[in-house]
């Protein structure tokens, strides 16, 4: 080893093998960080009857940031071998706890006995996705009726942008689940 290389301390920053191992650990969905706690509320405000669009967007971002979105979108199926399955189940239960803690207690009671975090996720989607149609109608009406009047331009822009962002947010998930009367209502 050349003389100059001996002066470099052996640390994770300079040890490429350790950095590669560390990076793969970061991407590992089975890793549970010491700060990950089953009592954590992943998104606030809690899911209620009228805020599914904003809630699903927020909790999706939170789960993705934690590297655990795969547990609710079913892109990470349960593994076959026993040891890995136990790790998967532990993370799966953690994600389920996070979702349950992020919904209103009245809603939580109806999801508590679901078999998996995916089952909770799917149940909430089926229940609240269709109910977005009246919310979208209300947002469209608010957008059509907003007037600048005596508002400063920046406040007017903020209000109209907020309405458009709210309208755009749940549209994609709502269109996928609206059938029959809900579709007619949207049109």
C-alpha positions in Angstrom: 0.0 0.0 0.0 1.4 3.4 -0.9 2.4 5.7 1.9 -0.4 8.2 1.2 -3.1 5.5 1.4 -1.9 4.6 5.0 -2.8 8.0 6.2 -6.5 7.7 5.2 -8.4 6.4 8.2 -10.5 3.3 7.8 -14.0 4.6 8.1 -17.3 4.0 6.4 -16.7 7.1 4.2 -13.5 5.7 2.8 -14.3 2.0 2.9 -16.2 1.3 -0.3 -17.2 -2.2 0.7 -18.8 -0.9 3.9 -20.5 1.8 2.0 -22.0 -0.7 -0.5 -23.2 -2.9 2.3 -24.6 0.2 4.1 -26.5 1.3 0.9 -28.0 -2.2 0.4 -29.1 -2.1 4.1 -30.8 1.2 3.5 -32.7 -0.3 0.6 -33.7 -3.4 2.4 -37.4 -3.3 3.2 -36.9 -5.6 6.2 -34.8 -3.1 8.1 -36.5 -1.5 11.0 -34.8 1.7 12.2 -34.6 2.2 16.0 -36.9 5.2 15.6 -39.6 3.1 13.9 -42.2 2.5 16.5 -45.7 0.9 16.2 -47.3 3.8 18.0 -46.1 6.3 15.3 -48.7 8.4 13.5 -47.4 8.4 9.9 -49.7 11.2 8.6 -51.8 13.9 10.2 -54.6 14.8 10.1 -56.0 11.3 10.7 -58.1 9.8 8.0 -61.7 10.8 8.4 -64.8 10.5 6.1 -63.9 13.6 4.0 -60.1 13.6 3.6 -59.2 10.4 1.9 -57.5 12.0 -1.1 -55.1 14.1 1.0 -54.6 11.3 3.5 -53.7 8.6 1.0 -51.3 11.0 -0.7 -49.6 11.8 2.6 -49.4 8.3 4.0 -48.1 7.0 0.7 -45.3 9.5 0.8 -44.6 8.6 4.4 -44.5 4.9 3.8 -42.3 5.4 0.7 -39.9 7.5 2.7 -39.6 4.7 5.3 -39.0 2.1 2.5 -42.2 0.3 3.4 -44.6 1.1 0.6 -44.1 -2.4 -0.9 -46.1 -3.9 2.0 -49.3 -2.1 1.0 -48.9 -2.2 -2.8 -48.2 -5.9 -2.7 -44.9 -5.6 -4.7 -43.2 -7.5 -1.8 -44.9 -10.8 -1.4 -44.3 -12.9 1.7 -41.1 -14.9 1.4 -41.1 -18.7 1.5 -38.2 -19.4 4.0 -39.1 -19.2 7.7 -36.4 -16.7 8.9 -37.1 -14.2 6.1 -40.9 -14.7 6.5 -40.6 -13.7 10.2 -38.7 -10.5 9.2 -41.4 -9.8 6.5 -44.2 -10.4 9.0 -42.6 -8.1 11.6 -42.4 -5.3 9.1 -45.8 -6.0 7.8 -47.3 -5.7 11.3 -45.4 -2.5 11.8 -46.9 -1.0 8.6 -50.3 -2.1 9.7 -49.9 -0.4 13.0 -48.8 2.8 11.3 -51.8 2.8 9.0 -54.2 2.1 12.0 -52.6 4.9 14.0 -53.2 7.3 11.1 -56.9 6.8 10.9 -59.7 8.3 13.1 -60.5 6.0 16.0 -64.1 5.3 14.7 -62.6 4.1 11.4 -59.8 2.2 13.2 -62.2 0.0 15.0 -63.6 -1.3 11.8 -60.1 -2.2 10.4 -58.5 -3.6 13.6 -59.0 -7.2 12.8 -57.9 -7.1 9.1 -55.5 -9.9 8.2 -52.7 -7.7 6.8 -51.7 -4.1 6.1 -52.7 -4.7 2.5 -56.2 -5.7 3.6 -56.5 -2.5 5.7 -55.2 -0.4 2.8 -57.5 -2.1 0.3 -60.5 -1.8 2.6 -59.9 1.9 3.2 -59.5 2.5 -0.6 -62.8 0.7 -1.4 -64.7 2.5 1.4 -63.4 6.1 0.9 -62.4 6.3 -2.8 -66.0 6.5 -4.1 -66.9 9.0 -1.5 -64.4 11.4 -3.2 -66.9 12.1 -6.1 -68.9 14.7 -4.0 -65.7 16.2 -2.7 -64.4 16.6 -6.3 -67.7 18.2 -7.3 -67.4 20.7 -4.3 -63.8 21.5 -5.3 -64.9 22.1 -9.0 -67.6 24.4 -7.8 -65.3 26.3 -5.5 -62.8 26.7 -8.3 -65.5 28.0 -10.7 -66.9 30.5 -8.1 -63.7 31.9 -6.6 -63.3 35.6 -7.2 -60.3 37.9 -6.5 -62.4 40.9 -5.4 -60.3 42.7 -2.7 -57.8 39.9 -2.0 -54.2 40.5 -2.7 -53.0 38.7 -5.8 -50.7 36.4 -3.8 -53.6 35.3 -1.5 -55.9 34.8 -4.5 -53.2 32.7 -6.2 -52.6 30.7 -3.1 -56.3 29.9 -2.6 -56.9 28.9 -6.2 -53.7 26.9 -6.4 -54.7 25.0 -3.2 -58.1 24.2 -4.7 -56.5 23.0 -7.9 -53.9 20.9 -6.1 -56.7 19.3 -3.9 -58.7 18.6 -7.0 -55.8 17.1 -8.9 -54.7 14.9 -6.0 -57.5 12.5 -5.6 -58.6 12.4 -9.3 -56.2 9.6 -10.3 -57.2 7.3 -7.5 -60.9 8.2 -7.8 -61.1 7.5 -11.5 -59.8 4.0 -11.0 -62.5 3.1 -8.6 -65.6 5.0 -9.6 -68.2 2.9 -11.4 -71.9 3.4 -12.3 -73.6 6.2 -10.4 -70.3 7.6 -9.1 -69.0 7.9 -12.7 -72.2 9.6 -13.8 -71.9 12.0 -10.8 -68.3 12.9 -11.8 -69.3 13.6 -15.4 
